[in-house]
Amino acid sequence: MSQAPPPYRPRRASLYAAQRTTTRKWRWIGWVALIGVVLTSGVLGYVFWTVRDLPDPGQAKILGGSIYIYDREGRQVEVRNSNGQYYRALTLQEMGKWGPIATLAAEDRSFYYHGPIDFGATARAIGNDLLRRSATQGGSTISQQLVKISLLTPQRSIFRKMQEAVLAQALENKYSKDKILEMYLNRVNYGHNAYGLGAATQVYFGAGRNAADLTPGQAAFLAGLINGPAYYDPALYFDRARQRQLYVLDGMVKIGALSQHAADLAAQENIQAELKYDQSFLRSLAPHFVNFVLGDLEKRVGADVVQKGGLRVYTTLDLDLQARAQQAVSSGVAALKPYGINNGDLLAANPKTGAILAWVGSADYYDNAIGGQFDVIEDGHRQPGSSFKPYVFEAALKDHKITLSSTLQDRLTTFQPGNYQPRDFDDRFMGPISARRALLLSRNVPAVEVGQQEGVDNVISLAHSMGIKSELKSFPSTAIGTSEVTMLEHLQGYQTFADQGTLMPFVAITKVTDAEGGTLFQQTPGQQPGISHPISPADAYLLTDTLKGYSAQWGLGWRRTMAGKSGTTSGADTGSSHKDAWMMAYNPDIVVGAWAGNTNAKGGGKTISAFGTQVGQRVLAPFINALPDSMRDWYQQPQGIVTGNGCGGGREIYLAGTQQGIGCTLPTPTPSPTPTPRPSATPTAAPTGPVPVPTISPTP
């Protein structure tokens, strides 16, 4: 019987070889694992290093370059963005019900049930896109998308996805789901420069619509645009947008937000007929004012801060008064068109605080034919005409050179230097006339006469102390407004009259905050630096009491008591050819000025035949008569004013101590030359002959 072969026993060398192979294998696996750990750690470390300086997504600026301008009540005046983007911030509650729900159905249906990354949705999105060969369902969660649109560049890469995941996790660690959804809905792009649900609602369905008022069909339509604002642009590809809307409505049914019946009804809504593509509200409600504010803002917080944007600027503007001012200028310019008028402005402020209330820098900011973007209020240096006369009379009254009852001479008079002979619009003379009546009737010769008695340099000094900043020429004709000024500085001078002698520098900005809500600048109107008292309440009252009769004298049609003064620059003889027409007015509650003229795109313009009083009738009257009843106050007679006999009989008011009558009878004026003009920054040789004077002779 044969024996079974012995069991196989490998040779010792073979055993050792197998052991060595196993050892090498595990050693190789170990090295691979180690390398993998090192690489993974390195990559993750690099990812964390690259995001270390990125801001918190919740604190990132929404449209970082934007500056938001608000009026005194917190109403938006303009969003200034260099890219023309429009944004309107809303809380989640202000967005209403359907906008957020439709967005979840479109972009992240299980948003409230998963973490920052939804791995299941990502896998389904990849498979769905491969099957349909189109991007119909995104794989990124809303948290990831918020990170993407707030912080990261739009590149597509594994590395970028890792950054996105890290930041999304940090986002969800810090903020609630509701807050993340709110931030997302305020930042996401809907096309047509609309960023955020609030802006999209207004762009697509009209400026008067609010997100809270969206129907389910409208909300689904807007939510569908998020996936590709250009691809689904309904203005170009409505059918695509329509199909996307149906997809979103189906998603709203699947998440239980809508019944199938409600979704079917929503699908029947004629969205195409409802689309407005409204851009009207993107226009600034006060563009020249905003330009002024931005210039002031650079002085307050620095040009670099303004350039970065992300600022909220709260101003003194009253949008209700601004709308009335714009309407008054538009209608007034139209009414004065037969007189050659094509442009105008209006500036209003609170004289007690210096707060600017309304600013219309041209008849139409968007009309290039008139150079509408040029701000006549701030930059338009023009002759104020007879509206300058109150400074002349105020200086002489203040220095006791005249009283309101002083007798002046309205007769053909030659003034030196320059053999200057002023005339009036009616080309006639009225003879002896009281100072009060001369100012009320805006007679030119008496005004120049008063300027000579006071000294033109003294008049200039007072005007500068009251707010005029432009250079004023030391000529006799300066007394009747031949030196150019801007409306901004001219109204500042009238503000001093209106606040009974106190110069309250104009204020436009009350508060500036940054993207994090920190206060960069703050001031309270009425407490700004630079307040001064160039004239006393009694000094101011003399002018105010005289000018309160201006509306009745010239038939301006103002239905409340206002002090007023017109000004017109006209031809030297009959006043038939004008360049500028002004009207200024004030009471204790408001000071307002308006100008009308003719301009073109290059800054020049034709002559006009309208007078300043017509500006008072056609521009200021509609504005003044529409003012609220709270702006009807009038002045109480201040201390330092007494009543006495007038030079020609009757009673008159005086500064205390002057009631005995100064200049009740004046000889025929023989004016002496005014002091030599002070040298400018660039001295010029003194004239050897007659000093030239402007050929323009202002009229009422």
ZIPE-V98409 format. One record per residue. SS is DSSP state (H for helix, E for strand, C for the rest). PSI is psi in degrees with one decimal (none if undefined). OMEGA is omega as a letter, one per 20 degrees, with the letter a starting at -180 (* if undefined). Layout:
ss->{SS	SS}
psi->{PSI	PSI}
omega->{OMEGA	OMEGA}
This chain:
ss->{C	C	C	C	C	C	C	C	C	C	C	H	H	H	H	H	H	H	H	H	H	H	H	H	H	H	H	H	H	H	H	H	H	H	H	H	H	H	H	H	H	H	H	H	H	H	H	H	H	H	C	C	C	C	C	C	H	H	H	C	C	C	C	C	C	C	E	E	E	E	C	C	C	C	C	E	E	E	E	E	C	C	C	C	C	E	E	C	C	C	C	C	C	C	C	C	C	H	H	H	H	H	H	H	H	H	H	C	C	C	H	H	H	C	C	C	C	C	H	H	H	H	H	H	H	H	H	H	H	H	H	H	C	C	C	C	C	C	C	C	C	H	H	H	H	H	H	H	H	H	C	C	C	C	C	C	C	H	H	H	H	H	H	H	H	H	H	H	H	H	H	H	H	H	C	C	H	H	H	H	H	H	H	H	H	H	H	C	E	C	C	C	C	E	E	C	H	H	H	H	H	H	H	H	H	C	C	C	C	C	H	H	H	C	C	H	H	H	H	H	H	H	H	H	H	C	C	C	C	C	C	C	C	C	C	C	C	H	H	H	H	H	H	H	H	H	H	H	H	H	H	H	H	H	C	C	C	C	C	H	H	H	H	H	H	H	H	C	C	C	H	H	H	H	C	C	C	C	C	H	H	H	C	C	C	C	H	H	H	H	H	H	H	H	H	H	H	H	H	H	H	C	H	H	H	H	H	H	C	C	E	E	E	E	E	C	C	C	H	H	H	H	H	H	H	H	H	H	H	H	H	H	H	H	H	C	H	H	H	C	C	C	E	E	E	E	E	E	E	C	C	C	C	C	E	E	E	E	E	E	C	C	C	C	C	C	C	H	H	H	C	C	C	C	C	H	H	H	H	C	C	E	E	C	H	H	H	H	H	H	H	H	H	H	H	H	H	H	C	C	C	C	C	C	C	C	E	E	E	E	C	C	C	C	E	C	C	C	C	E	C	C	C	C	C	C	C	C	C	C	E	E	E	E	H	H	H	H	H	H	C	C	C	H	H	H	H	H	H	H	H	H	H	H	C	H	H	H	H	H	H	H	H	H	H	C	C	C	C	C	C	C	C	C	C	H	H	H	H	H	C	C	C	E	E	C	H	H	H	H	H	H	H	H	H	H	H	H	C	C	C	C	E	C	C	C	E	C	E	E	E	E	E	C	C	C	C	C	E	E	E	E	C	C	C	C	C	C	C	C	C	E	C	C	C	C	H	H	H	H	H	H	H	H	H	H	H	C	C	H	H	H	H	H	C	C	C	C	C	C	C	C	E	E	E	E	E	E	E	E	C	C	C	C	C	C	C	E	E	E	E	E	E	E	E	E	C	C	C	C	E	E	E	E	E	E	E	C	C	C	C	C	C	C	C	C	C	E	C	C	C	H	H	H	H	H	H	H	H	H	H	H	H	H	H	C	C	C	H	H	H	C	C	C	C	C	C	C	C	C	E	E	E	E	E	C	C	C	C	C	E	E	E	E	E	C	C	C	C	C	C	C	C	C	C	C	C	C	C	C	C	C	C	C	C	C	C	C	C	C	C	C	C	C	C	C	C	C	C	C	C	C	C	C	C	C	C	C	E	C}
psi->{127.2	150.7	148.5	146.1	144.1	150.3	149.7	128.0	118.6	150.3	153.1	-37.6	-40.5	-40.3	-45.1	-36.4	-42.0	-42.1	-40.2	-37.8	-44.6	-41.2	-45.5	-38.7	-49.3	-34.7	-41.2	-41.9	-40.2	-42.4	-42.5	-44.0	-42.2	-45.2	-41.4	-44.2	-43.6	-46.2	-44.8	-44.0	-41.0	-45.2	-46.9	-40.2	-41.0	-38.9	-48.7	-34.8	-39.9	-25.4	3.5	-33.0	0.0	141.2	163.6	124.6	-31.5	-18.9	-2.1	143.9	136.7	118.2	70.8	-30.4	2.1	147.6	128.5	122.0	128.6	153.9	-173.0	-22.7	6.5	11.7	140.0	126.4	-43.1	149.3	115.5	114.5	130.7	-22.6	4.7	18.0	148.1	135.7	140.0	115.3	135.9	151.7	164.7	-35.7	-37.3	-18.0	-10.7	-166.7	-48.5	-31.2	-53.3	-41.5	-45.3	-36.1	-41.8	-42.0	-30.9	-36.9	-28.1	83.4	-24.5	32.4	-42.4	-0.3	-1.6	173.8	-159.2	-22.9	130.2	94.6	-36.0	-43.9	-35.8	-44.9	-42.2	-37.7	-40.7	-48.0	-42.9	-41.6	-36.5	-40.2	-44.2	-10.5	36.2	157.7	98.2	-24.1	120.9	153.0	-15.4	140.8	169.0	-34.1	-43.2	-41.5	-38.2	-43.1	-43.3	-47.7	-17.0	-36.0	-36.0	161.3	161.2	10.8	155.3	118.1	159.4	-42.2	-43.7	-37.4	-36.0	-42.5	-43.7	-42.9	-42.6	-46.2	-35.0	-39.6	-42.6	-37.2	-47.5	-22.4	-27.4	-34.5	152.8	163.5	-40.4	-42.7	-40.4	-42.5	-40.7	-45.6	-40.6	-47.0	-14.4	-10.2	-25.6	146.8	130.5	4.4	167.8	36.6	16.8	120.5	121.7	153.9	-37.4	-45.5	-41.4	-40.0	-43.5	-39.4	-47.2	-30.7	6.9	146.3	-25.8	-1.5	146.6	150.6	-33.3	-17.8	1.3	139.5	164.0	-39.0	-42.3	-42.0	-42.4	-38.2	-46.1	-42.3	-33.3	-24.6	-22.8	-37.4	-27.1	82.3	-33.6	-43.0	-37.9	15.1	112.3	-19.7	-27.2	-35.8	64.6	-38.4	-39.1	-47.2	-35.7	-44.8	-38.0	-38.3	-43.7	-37.1	-42.8	-42.3	-40.1	-39.4	-35.8	-33.1	-44.1	-28.4	4.1	13.1	-27.4	147.3	163.1	-37.8	-44.1	-37.3	-39.3	-41.0	-40.8	-36.0	-22.2	-11.1	134.1	80.0	-38.9	-37.5	-21.0	-15.9	134.1	-32.0	49.8	120.1	0.2	-39.0	-11.0	-18.4	141.1	144.5	-10.6	69.2	-40.9	-38.2	-43.0	-40.5	-41.9	-43.2	-43.2	-37.1	-42.3	-35.9	-39.6	-36.5	-31.8	-44.6	-7.5	142.9	-33.8	-37.1	-41.7	-38.9	-38.2	-29.7	-153.7	27.8	149.5	123.5	118.8	129.3	178.2	-6.5	142.9	107.8	-27.2	-47.0	-33.4	-43.0	-40.6	-37.7	-44.9	-41.7	-40.4	-42.5	-45.9	-48.9	-37.1	-44.0	-41.0	-41.3	-29.8	6.7	-39.8	-17.3	11.9	4.1	132.2	1.4	157.8	169.8	168.8	131.2	132.5	146.0	162.5	113.0	-22.7	-26.8	-16.3	4.7	124.5	128.5	-33.9	142.8	104.6	102.8	-12.7	168.5	-33.0	108.6	-31.1	9.6	102.9	-24.0	-29.9	6.3	45.4	-25.0	-13.7	127.6	102.5	-29.3	-48.7	-35.7	-10.1	96.9	113.5	156.1	126.2	-9.2	-145.3	-12.1	-8.3	-18.0	-33.9	-32.4	-37.2	-51.5	-36.8	-42.7	-44.0	-37.2	-44.2	-38.9	12.0	31.3	-28.6	169.1	175.3	-20.0	-2.1	143.1	123.0	166.6	119.2	88.8	162.4	120.6	138.9	123.5	145.1	152.1	161.5	2.0	48.2	125.8	93.7	147.7	172.4	170.7	-28.6	-1.1	39.8	171.5	149.7	-0.6	-152.3	137.0	141.1	157.0	-41.1	-48.4	-33.2	-39.1	-41.0	-36.6	-1.4	50.5	136.6	-47.6	-47.6	-35.5	-43.8	-38.6	-45.4	-39.5	-37.5	-40.5	-42.4	-33.1	120.2	-35.8	-35.8	-38.8	-45.6	-43.0	-42.9	-44.7	-41.5	-39.1	-22.0	-1.1	-12.0	129.1	-22.1	157.1	131.8	127.5	141.9	60.5	156.3	-36.1	-14.8	-28.4	-23.5	25.7	38.5	-10.0	132.0	143.2	170.4	159.4	-37.0	-47.1	-32.5	-42.2	-30.8	-39.5	-43.0	-27.2	-36.5	-40.8	-45.4	-30.8	28.3	44.9	-4.6	122.2	114.8	100.5	138.3	141.5	135.3	-33.8	131.6	-29.8	144.2	128.1	154.7	-173.8	-25.2	1.1	1.1	143.3	120.7	-28.9	144.3	137.8	151.3	120.6	132.9	-12.2	16.7	156.6	159.8	5.2	135.0	174.2	74.1	-26.4	161.5	162.5	-37.0	-42.0	-47.7	-35.1	-34.1	-44.9	-43.1	-43.0	-33.2	-47.1	-9.7	-17.1	3.0	-42.2	-44.6	-39.5	-38.9	8.1	47.9	-18.6	25.1	126.5	39.2	159.0	121.4	140.0	141.1	158.4	130.9	169.1	136.9	133.1	125.7	178.1	155.4	-17.2	-75.7	-6.3	24.6	-9.6	112.2	158.4	-35.3	142.2	123.1	155.0	125.9	146.6	154.4	158.5	-174.7	-17.8	-22.1	143.5	133.1	142.9	146.8	149.0	150.4	145.8	-161.4	126.2	165.1	-176.8	-25.8	2.7	-17.1	-150.0	171.4	170.8	163.7	169.0	11.1	150.1	164.4	-34.6	-31.6	-31.9	-38.2	-35.0	-41.2	-26.1	-55.3	-35.7	-48.2	-36.5	-49.8	-42.5	-16.2	1.3	151.0	156.7	-20.6	-9.1	47.1	12.8	158.4	168.8	145.4	144.8	122.4	170.2	148.6	-1.3	130.8	163.1	137.6	-176.2	140.3	160.4	-36.1	21.1	170.7	-171.1	151.8	156.7	148.4	159.1	137.9	129.5	-9.0	5.3	-6.3	-11.6	110.7	122.3	35.9	-32.7	118.2	138.5	167.3	126.3	133.9	74.5	141.6	161.5	148.2	162.0	152.3	135.4	141.3	144.5	147.9	-174.9	-30.6	97.4	145.7	160.6	142.7	139.2	143.9	-16.9	-161.8	137.6	125.3	147.3	156.8	148.8	-5.3	133.5	102.3	151.5	178.5	none}
omega->{a	r	r	r	r	r	a	r	a	r	a	a	r	r	r	r	r	r	r	r	r	r	r	a	r	r	r	r	r	r	r	r	a	r	r	r	a	a	a	r	r	a	r	r	r	r	r	r	a	a	a	a	r	a	r	a	r	r	r	a	r	a	a	a	a	r	a	a	a	r	a	r	a	r	a	r	a	r	a	a	a	r	r	a	a	a	r	a	r	r	r	r	r	r	r	a	a	a	r	a	r	r	r	r	a	a	a	a	r	a	a	a	r	r	a	r	r	a	r	r	r	r	r	a	r	r	a	a	r	a	a	a	r	a	a	a	a	r	a	r	r	r	r	a	r	r	a	a	a	a	a	r	a	a	r	r	r	a	r	r	r	r	a	a	a	a	r	r	r	r	a	r	a	a	r	r	r	a	r	r	r	r	r	a	r	a	a	a	r	a	a	r	r	r	a	a	a	r	a	r	a	a	a	a	r	a	a	a	r	a	a	a	a	r	r	r	r	r	r	r	r	r	r	a	a	a	r	a	r	a	a	a	a	r	a	a	a	a	r	a	r	r	r	r	r	r	a	r	r	r	r	r	a	r	r	a	r	r	r	r	r	r	r	r	r	a	a	r	a	a	a	r	a	a	a	a	a	r	a	a	r	r	r	r	r	a	r	r	r	r	r	r	a	r	r	a	r	r	a	a	r	a	a	r	r	a	r	r	a	a	r	a	a	a	a	a	r	a	r	r	r	r	r	r	r	r	a	r	a	a	a	r	r	a	a	r	r	r	r	a	r	a	r	r	r	r	a	a	r	a	a	a	a	a	r	a	a	a	r	a	r	a	r	a	a	r	a	a	r	a	a	a	r	a	a	a	a	a	a	r	a	r	a	r	a	r	r	a	r	r	a	a	r	a	a	r	a	a	r	r	r	r	r	a	r	r	r	a	r	a	a	a	r	a	r	j	r	a	a	r	a	r	a	a	a	r	r	a	a	r	a	a	r	r	r	a	r	r	a	r	r	r	a	a	r	r	r	r	r	r	r	r	a	a	a	r	r	r	r	a	r	a	r	a	a	r	r	a	a	r	r	a	a	r	r	a	r	a	r	r	r	r	a	r	r	r	a	a	r	r	r	r	r	r	r	r	a	r	r	r	r	r	r	a	a	a	r	a	r	a	r	r	r	a	a	r	r	a	r	a	r	r	r	r	a	r	a	r	r	r	r	a	a	r	a	r	r	r	a	a	r	r	a	a	r	a	r	r	a	a	a	a	a	r	a	r	r	a	r	a	r	r	a	r	r	r	r	r	a	r	a	a	a	r	a	a	a	r	a	r	a	r	r	a	r	r	a	a	a	r	a	r	r	r	r	a	a	a	r	a	a	r	r	r	a	r	a	r	r	r	r	r	r	r	r	a	a	a	a	a	r	r	a	a	r	r	r	a	r	a	a	a	r	a	r	r	a	r	a	r	r	r	r	r	r	a	a	a	a	a	a	r	a	r	a	r	r	a	r	r	r	r	r	r	a	r	r	a	r	a	r	a	r	r	r	a	r	a	r	a	r	a	r	a	r	a	r	r	r	r	a	r	r	r	r	r	a	r	a	*}
